Amino acid sequence: MKKMPLFIFIVCILTSTSPLLLAEALAADNNSIVIEEAKICRGVINRTPLGTGETFPASVGKLYCFTKITNCNNHTEISHIWYFGDRKKAEVTLPIKSSKWRTYSSKRIQTHETGDWHVDIAGPSGKVIHTLRFKIIP
């Protein structure tokens, strides 16, 4: 009988802190990140994407994935995952250091890599938030 109050106390503590832990986990998840702008482009100058498009020539050499994040309350990170067809070609993890943040990654494009490409933008849990599709033409 003496152990029952301790058991009730532990249950009360666990049930009262679980919602707080759940709220923190949800806030840190992808739901708190808003992709305000995402572009595939030929370059980034002064935190602005240049030469944006959905189709690029095989001679392009290098492309950039530019991402503008808002509504991020925590210092966190996103990933740009580059795919040629269904084959992963690169994954770049990028820090997000404030509630409004612009960042980018780049990928060298070989002249023989013509066809469909896409970049998945994933949040800190690895869940895809946004996908950008583009094509490399001969």
Secondary structure, 3 states (H helix, E strand, C coil): CCHHHHHHHHHHHHHHHHHHHHHHHHHHCHHHCEEEEEEEECEEECCEEECCCCEEEHHHCEEEEEEEEECCCCCEEEEEEEEECCEEEEEEEEEECCCCEEEEEEEECCCCCCEEEEEEEECCCCCEEEEEEEEEEC
